[in-house]
Amino acid sequence: MKKILLLLLMIPVWGFAQTPSKYLAGAVPVVDGKVTFTQTINVPGTSKEAIYNMVNKWAKDQFKTNEQFPNNKLITENTQEGEIGAIGEEYLVFSSSALSLDRTRIYYQFMIQCAPGKCDLTMTRIRYWYNEARDGGERYNAEEIITDENGLNKKKNKLARVIGKFRSKTIDYKDELFKSVANSITEQLQKPVANAVPKEEPQKAEEQTSPSVITIDTSKGIATSQSAPASVKSVAVAAPVATNVMATSTTEAAISGSNQVAATTNRAITIATSSLEGFKKISPENIPGNIYRMLSQDWMLITAGNDEKFNMMTASWGGLGNLYQKPVAFCFINPSRYTYQLMEKNDTYTLTFYNESNREALKLCGSQSGRNTDKVKASGLTPLTTPSGSKAFKEAWLIIECKKMVAQSLNPEALKNESLKQEWEGKAMHKMYIGEIINIWMK
């Protein structure tokens, strides 16, 4: 797959709109063989210590480790040298709709070097993990796919076909990341406590070798930017920019369009509003109904997979509970079921519940196999994609999204009931999945 994708770099782009100049030749600099973006933020008259404290506050908010982004973290904080180092991990979203989510995970090194009156930002060692939910996905280095040689067509006047989206989204992400540092400094300077920030005598700005410079007017709270050596134009600084990436599982905001963002702590979410239109998010303690009845009489659908391939099956075994201080749901799937292989390949899945009006659809999902039947078409159910990339259906009144925590195959020896032991002797028994509940939506 990787070789095929790289071969597509040679195919010219036809029929696309004109590519903005910000993505064309020279937009992705290579230093010592590595794609390296740099920018200087000038904060005239401000001490190195004060600048360090402000950018360190930004870095601690930006590089927070969580379950979705375990590699996103600060690795260096050196007050004396004015150095901050971090590993970044986020999602870049190429496109998002009710039935499709195209995104990649991006990793990078981010360094900040503070000095009197300025700080230098560097983003380098960029890597991608694309299609991670599909057979392990594909991994690339930035040097393979977003440089001028690879990320543009032969004439260097358009983004390369297929792979060009990596280049444009990386440039957009870099711009927003750098701008958010400047916005954070500006906001902190505008606070009353800024009057107490140690100042130094204004110095003449050093000659810059960076491709762009942001200068903050500390007396007016205004940031100006330029692409050296162009003249500087003043622009008012807006609120801190949220990066255009997918949210963590606790994000409450949802907006439409892949180019819009909503600020939620230090993340943003990009999904189609229609995907979960009519649903509201609730906490586990507010799940209504009797779970025993919901399973044994009303049934549920277990849906595993992603936009590339997914399948659903009816189930009446399972439950809700608490494990390792986390809300969990558990279910059981026999290895003979088509859903089993998709459950094994993917980390997240959904349990969905329906009204009596959907009984016939559930019966079909329980009696037909996804191996040889288009169960979506046959059942008439309408698929939707959650922000985390799991699949569910709009007809459900309750969607519980889970992330696998425990997967354990059962065996007859574990059964203490003799009649059950005899019934299952020599047969393939179910596998139990215990999943942490990461999202719940209800109509």
C-alpha positions as CSV (number, residue, x, y, z in Angstrom):
1,M,0.0,0.0,0.0
2,K,2.8,2.4,0.9
3,K,4.5,1.9,-2.5
4,I,1.3,2.4,-4.3
5,L,0.6,5.6,-2.5
6,L,4.0,6.9,-3.2
7,L,3.7,6.1,-6.9
8,L,0.6,8.2,-7.0
9,L,2.8,11.2,-6.2
10,M,3.9,11.2,-9.9
11,I,0.3,11.5,-11.2
12,P,-0.6,15.1,-12.0
13,V,-3.7,16.8,-10.6
14,W,-6.5,17.6,-13.0
15,G,-9.7,19.3,-12.4
16,F,-8.9,20.8,-9.0
17,A,-9.2,24.5,-8.0
18,Q,-6.1,26.6,-8.0
19,T,-3.8,25.8,-5.1
20,P,-3.2,28.7,-2.6
21,S,0.3,30.0,-2.7
22,K,0.9,29.2,1.0
23,Y,1.1,25.5,0.0
24,L,3.4,25.8,-3.0
25,A,7.2,25.7,-3.4
26,G,9.2,26.8,-0.4
27,A,6.3,26.3,2.0
28,V,7.9,23.1,3.5
29,P,11.6,23.8,4.4
30,V,14.1,21.0,4.9
31,V,17.0,21.5,7.3
32,D,19.7,18.9,7.7
33,G,17.5,16.4,5.9
34,K,14.4,17.0,8.1
35,V,11.3,18.9,7.4
36,T,11.6,21.8,9.9
37,F,9.2,24.7,10.5
38,T,10.5,27.7,12.5
39,Q,9.1,31.0,13.6
40,T,10.2,33.8,15.9
41,I,7.9,35.7,18.2
42,N,9.2,39.1,19.3
43,V,8.1,40.4,22.6
44,P,10.0,43.7,22.9
45,G,11.1,44.8,26.3
46,T,10.2,41.5,28.0
47,S,12.7,39.4,30.0
48,K,13.6,35.9,29.1
49,E,12.1,34.7,32.4
50,A,8.8,36.3,31.7
51,I,8.6,35.0,28.2
52,Y,9.5,31.5,29.4
53,N,6.8,31.6,32.0
54,M,4.2,32.6,29.5
55,V,5.1,30.0,26.8
56,N,5.5,27.3,29.4
57,K,1.9,27.9,30.5
58,W,0.8,27.5,26.9
59,A,2.9,24.3,26.5
60,K,1.5,22.7,29.6
61,D,-2.0,23.2,28.2
62,Q,-1.1,22.1,24.7
63,F,0.9,19.0,25.5
64,K,-1.3,17.1,27.9
65,T,-1.2,13.3,27.8
66,N,-4.4,11.4,27.6
67,E,-5.6,7.9,26.5
68,Q,-6.3,9.0,23.0
69,F,-2.9,10.8,22.6
70,P,-0.5,8.9,24.9
71,N,2.6,10.4,23.3
72,N,1.5,14.0,23.6
73,K,3.7,15.3,26.4
74,L,6.3,17.8,27.7
75,I,9.7,16.3,27.8
76,T,12.0,19.3,28.7
77,E,11.5,22.3,30.9
78,N,14.7,24.2,31.6
79,T,14.0,27.6,33.2
80,Q,17.7,28.6,33.4
81,E,18.3,28.0,29.7
82,G,14.8,29.1,28.6
83,E,14.2,25.8,26.8
84,I,11.0,23.9,26.4
85,G,10.7,20.6,24.5
86,A,7.7,18.5,23.8
87,I,6.3,15.6,21.7
88,G,3.1,16.4,19.9
89,E,0.4,14.0,18.9
90,E,-2.9,15.0,17.3
91,Y,-5.3,14.1,14.5
92,L,-5.3,15.9,11.2
93,V,-8.8,15.6,9.7
94,F,-8.9,15.6,5.9
95,S,-12.6,15.2,5.5
96,S,-15.5,14.2,7.6
97,S,-19.1,13.3,6.9
98,A,-21.9,11.1,8.3
99,L,-20.5,8.1,6.4
100,S,-16.8,8.8,6.1
101,L,-14.0,10.0,8.2
102,D,-10.6,10.5,6.6
103,R,-7.8,11.5,9.0
104,T,-4.3,10.8,10.1
105,R,-2.5,10.8,13.4
106,I,0.5,13.2,13.4
107,Y,3.5,13.1,15.6
108,Y,6.2,15.8,15.9
109,Q,8.9,17.4,18.1
110,F,8.2,21.0,19.2
111,M,10.9,23.1,20.7
112,I,10.8,26.6,22.2
113,Q,14.0,28.7,22.9
114,C,13.4,31.8,25.0
115,A,15.7,34.9,25.0
116,P,15.3,38.5,26.1
117,G,12.5,40.0,24.0
118,K,11.7,37.0,21.9
119,C,11.2,33.2,21.6
120,D,12.0,30.9,18.7
121,L,9.6,28.0,17.8
122,T,10.7,24.9,16.0
123,M,8.5,22.0,14.7
124,T,10.4,19.1,13.2
125,R,10.7,15.2,13.0
126,I,7.1,15.0,11.8
127,R,5.6,11.6,11.2
128,Y,2.1,10.3,10.3
129,W,0.0,7.2,11.0
130,Y,-2.7,6.9,8.4
131,N,-5.6,4.5,8.3
132,E,-4.6,3.2,11.7
133,A,-7.8,1.2,12.1
134,R,-7.4,-0.6,8.8
135,D,-5.0,-3.5,9.1
136,G,-2.5,-1.5,11.1
137,G,-2.5,1.4,8.6
138,E,0.5,3.1,6.9
139,R,3.2,5.1,8.5
140,Y,5.2,7.9,6.8
141,N,7.8,10.4,7.6
142,A,7.2,14.0,6.5
143,E,10.2,13.8,4.2
144,E,8.6,11.1,2.2
145,I,5.3,12.9,1.4
146,I,5.1,16.6,2.1
147,T,8.4,18.1,0.7
148,D,8.3,20.1,-2.5
149,E,9.5,17.1,-4.4
150,N,6.8,14.8,-3.1
151,G,3.9,17.0,-2.0
152,L,3.6,19.0,-5.2
153,N,3.0,18.1,-8.9
154,K,5.9,18.2,-11.4
155,K,5.3,21.8,-12.3
156,K,5.2,22.7,-8.6
157,N,2.0,24.7,-9.1
158,K,-0.5,22.4,-7.5
159,L,-0.7,19.9,-4.6
160,A,0.1,16.4,-5.6
161,R,-2.8,14.1,-6.1
162,V,-3.8,11.9,-3.1
163,I,-0.8,12.8,-1.0
164,G,-1.2,16.6,-1.3
165,K,-3.7,16.6,1.6
166,F,-0.9,15.7,4.0
167,R,1.1,18.8,2.9
168,S,-1.8,21.3,3.1
169,K,-3.2,20.0,6.4
170,T,0.3,20.0,8.0
171,I,0.9,23.6,6.9
172,D,-2.5,24.6,8.3
173,Y,-1.8,22.9,11.6
174,K,1.7,24.4,11.9
175,D,0.2,27.9,11.3
176,E,-2.4,27.4,13.9
177,L,0.0,26.0,16.4
178,F,2.5,28.9,16.0
179,K,-0.3,31.5,16.1
180,S,-1.8,30.0,19.2
181,V,1.5,30.6,21.0
182,A,1.4,34.3,20.0
183,N,-2.2,34.6,21.1
184,S,-1.5,33.0,24.4
185,I,1.4,35.5,25.1
186,T,-0.8,38.4,24.0
187,E,-3.6,37.3,26.3
188,Q,-1.3,36.9,29.3
189,L,0.2,40.4,28.6
190,Q,-3.2,41.9,28.5
191,K,-4.1,40.7,32.0
192,P,-3.5,43.1,34.9
193,V,-0.8,40.9,36.3
194,A,1.2,41.7,33.1
195,N,2.1,45.1,34.7
196,A,4.3,43.2,37.1
197,V,6.1,41.3,34.3
198,P,9.9,42.0,34.4
199,K,10.8,44.2,31.5
200,E,14.1,45.0,29.9
201,E,15.2,48.0,27.8
202,P,13.8,47.6,24.2
203,Q,16.4,46.2,21.9
204,K,16.8,46.4,18.2
205,A,15.4,43.2,16.7
206,E,18.1,40.8,15.6
207,E,18.3,39.9,11.9
208,Q,16.0,37.0,11.4
209,T,16.8,33.8,9.5
210,S,13.4,32.3,10.2
211,P,10.8,32.3,7.4
212,S,8.3,34.4,9.4
213,V,8.2,36.6,12.5
214,I,5.4,37.6,14.9
215,T,6.0,40.8,16.8
216,I,3.8,41.6,19.9
217,D,3.2,45.2,20.8
218,T,3.4,44.9,24.6
219,S,1.8,48.4,25.1
220,K,-1.3,47.8,23.0
221,G,-1.7,44.0,23.1
222,I,-1.4,43.8,19.3
223,A,0.5,41.1,17.4
224,T,2.0,41.9,14.0
225,S,3.3,39.3,11.6
226,Q,5.5,39.3,8.5
227,S,7.1,37.0,6.1
228,A,10.6,38.4,6.0
229,P,11.6,40.8,4.5
230,A,8.0,42.1,3.7
231,S,6.7,45.1,5.6
232,V,4.8,44.5,8.8
233,K,1.0,45.0,8.9
234,S,-0.8,45.2,12.2
235,V,-3.7,42.9,12.9
236,A,-5.7,42.5,16.1
237,V,-5.2,39.2,17.9
238,A,-8.2,37.0,18.3
239,A,-8.8,34.5,21.1
240,P,-6.3,31.6,21.3
241,V,-6.6,29.4,18.2
242,A,-7.7,25.8,18.8
243,T,-6.0,23.2,16.7
244,N,-8.0,21.6,13.9
245,V,-7.9,18.0,15.2
246,M,-10.3,15.4,16.5
247,A,-11.4,15.7,20.2
248,T,-10.7,13.4,23.1
249,S,-13.6,11.2,24.2
250,T,-14.8,13.8,26.7
251,T,-15.3,16.6,24.2
252,E,-18.8,18.0,24.3
253,A,-18.7,20.3,21.3
254,A,-19.7,19.2,17.8
255,I,-19.7,21.5,14.7
256,S,-20.1,21.0,11.0
257,G,-17.5,21.3,8.3
258,S,-14.0,20.0,8.2
259,N,-12.5,23.5,8.2
260,Q,-14.3,24.8,11.3
261,V,-13.1,24.4,14.8
262,A,-14.6,24.7,18.3
263,A,-12.5,25.4,21.3
264,T,-12.8,22.7,24.0
265,T,-10.0,23.0,26.6
266,N,-7.1,22.6,24.2
267,R,-8.7,20.5,21.5
268,A,-11.3,20.9,18.8
269,I,-13.7,18.5,17.2
270,T,-14.6,18.3,13.5
271,I,-17.6,16.1,12.7
272,A,-20.7,16.4,10.6
273,T,-23.5,17.7,12.9
274,S,-26.0,15.5,11.1
275,S,-24.1,12.4,12.3
276,L,-25.6,12.8,15.8
277,E,-28.4,15.1,15.1
278,G,-31.3,14.5,17.6
279,F,-28.9,13.0,20.2
280,K,-27.7,14.5,23.4
281,K,-24.7,13.4,25.3
282,I,-25.2,12.0,28.8
283,S,-23.1,10.6,31.6
284,P,-23.1,6.8,32.5
285,E,-25.0,7.4,35.7
286,N,-27.9,8.9,33.7
287,I,-28.5,5.8,31.5
288,P,-32.2,5.2,31.7
289,G,-34.1,2.0,31.8
290,N,-33.6,-1.5,33.1
291,I,-30.5,-3.0,31.5
292,Y,-31.7,-6.6,32.0
293,R,-34.9,-5.8,30.1
294,M,-33.0,-3.8,27.4
295,L,-30.9,-6.9,26.7
296,S,-33.1,-9.9,27.2
297,Q,-36.3,-8.5,25.7
298,D,-35.4,-5.5,23.6
299,W,-32.0,-6.7,22.3
300,M,-29.1,-4.5,21.2
301,L,-26.8,-4.3,18.3
302,I,-23.0,-4.7,18.7
303,T,-21.3,-2.8,15.9
304,A,-17.6,-3.2,15.2
305,G,-15.4,-1.7,12.5
306,N,-15.0,1.7,10.8
307,D,-16.0,3.5,7.7
308,E,-13.9,1.1,5.6
309,K,-15.6,-2.0,6.9
310,F,-18.1,-2.6,9.7
311,N,-20.8,-5.1,10.7
312,M,-23.5,-5.3,13.3
313,M,-25.1,-8.2,15.1
314,T,-27.9,-8.6,17.7
315,A,-27.0,-9.5,21.2
316,S,-28.9,-10.3,24.4
317,W,-25.9,-11.1,26.6
318,G,-24.1,-8.4,28.5
319,G,-24.4,-5.7,31.1
320,L,-23.1,-2.5,32.6
321,G,-20.8,-2.0,35.6
322,N,-17.7,-0.5,37.1
323,L,-14.2,-1.9,36.7
324,Y,-10.9,-0.3,37.7
325,Q,-12.8,2.8,38.7
326,K,-14.2,3.2,35.2
327,P,-17.7,2.8,33.8
328,V,-17.8,-0.3,31.6
329,A,-20.1,-2.4,29.5
330,F,-19.5,-6.0,28.7
331,C,-20.7,-8.2,25.8
332,F,-20.0,-11.6,24.3
333,I,-19.3,-12.6,20.7
334,N,-18.8,-16.1,19.3
335,P,-15.7,-16.4,17.0
336,S,-18.0,-17.8,14.3
337,R,-19.7,-14.5,13.9
338,Y,-18.5,-12.1,11.1
339,T,-18.5,-9.2,13.6
340,Y,-15.8,-11.1,15.7
341,Q,-13.0,-10.4,13.3
342,L,-13.9,-6.7,13.1
343,M,-14.1,-6.5,16.9
344,E,-10.6,-8.0,17.1
345,K,-9.1,-5.5,14.7
346,N,-10.6,-2.3,16.1
347,D,-10.2,-0.7,19.6
348,T,-13.7,1.0,19.8
349,Y,-17.2,-0.3,19.1
350,T,-20.8,0.6,19.9
351,L,-23.8,-0.9,21.7
352,T,-27.0,0.5,20.4
353,F,-30.6,0.1,21.6
354,Y,-33.9,0.5,19.7
355,N,-37.6,0.8,20.0
356,E,-40.1,-1.9,19.1
357,S,-40.7,-0.3,15.7
358,N,-37.2,-1.5,14.8
359,R,-37.8,-5.1,15.8
360,E,-37.8,-6.5,12.2
361,A,-34.5,-4.7,11.4
362,L,-32.9,-6.3,14.5
363,K,-34.3,-9.7,13.6
364,L,-32.6,-9.4,10.2
365,C,-29.3,-8.4,11.8
366,G,-29.5,-11.4,14.0
367,S,-30.4,-13.9,11.3
368,Q,-28.2,-12.8,8.4
369,S,-24.4,-12.8,8.1
370,G,-22.5,-9.8,7.0
371,R,-20.2,-12.1,5.0
372,N,-22.8,-12.6,2.3
373,T,-25.5,-10.0,3.0
374,D,-25.5,-6.2,2.8
375,K,-27.2,-6.0,6.2
376,V,-27.3,-2.2,6.2
377,K,-29.3,-2.1,2.9
378,A,-31.5,-5.1,3.9
379,S,-32.3,-3.7,7.4
380,G,-32.9,-0.2,6.3
381,L,-30.9,1.2,9.2
382,T,-28.9,4.4,8.6
383,P,-25.2,4.3,9.6
384,L,-23.5,7.2,11.4
385,T,-19.9,7.7,12.5
386,T,-19.0,8.9,16.0
387,P,-16.3,11.5,16.6
388,S,-14.0,8.6,17.5
389,G,-14.6,6.8,14.3
390,S,-17.0,4.1,15.6
391,K,-20.1,3.1,13.7
392,A,-23.7,3.3,15.0
393,F,-27.2,3.9,13.6
394,K,-29.5,6.9,13.6
395,E,-32.6,4.8,14.4
396,A,-31.2,3.9,17.9
397,W,-32.5,5.8,20.9
398,L,-29.3,5.0,22.9
399,I,-25.7,4.7,21.7
400,I,-23.0,3.5,24.1
401,E,-19.5,3.8,22.7
402,C,-16.8,1.7,24.3
403,K,-13.1,1.2,24.1
404,K,-11.8,-2.3,24.7
405,M,-10.3,-2.8,28.1
406,V,-10.5,-6.6,28.6
407,A,-10.9,-9.4,26.0
408,Q,-11.0,-12.9,27.3
409,S,-12.1,-16.1,25.6
410,L,-14.3,-18.4,27.7
411,N,-13.8,-22.2,27.9
412,P,-16.0,-25.0,29.2
413,E,-13.6,-25.7,32.2
414,A,-14.5,-22.3,33.5
415,L,-18.2,-23.2,33.7
416,K,-19.4,-24.4,37.1
417,N,-22.9,-25.3,35.9
418,E,-22.6,-29.0,34.8
419,S,-25.4,-28.8,32.2
420,L,-23.9,-25.7,30.6
421,K,-20.5,-27.4,30.6
422,Q,-21.9,-30.4,28.8
423,E,-23.7,-28.2,26.3
424,W,-20.6,-26.3,25.3
425,E,-18.1,-29.2,25.5
426,G,-16.2,-29.3,22.2
427,K,-17.7,-26.2,20.9
428,A,-16.2,-22.8,20.2
429,M,-17.2,-20.6,23.1
430,H,-17.8,-16.9,23.2
431,K,-15.2,-14.2,23.8
432,M,-16.0,-11.7,26.5
433,Y,-15.3,-8.0,25.8
434,I,-15.3,-5.5,28.6
435,G,-15.1,-2.0,27.3
436,E,-14.6,1.4,29.0
437,I,-17.6,3.6,28.3
438,I,-16.1,6.6,26.5
439,N,-19.3,8.2,25.1
440,I,-23.1,7.9,25.5
441,W,-25.7,9.6,23.3
442,M,-29.4,9.4,23.8
443,K,-32.4,10.8,21.9
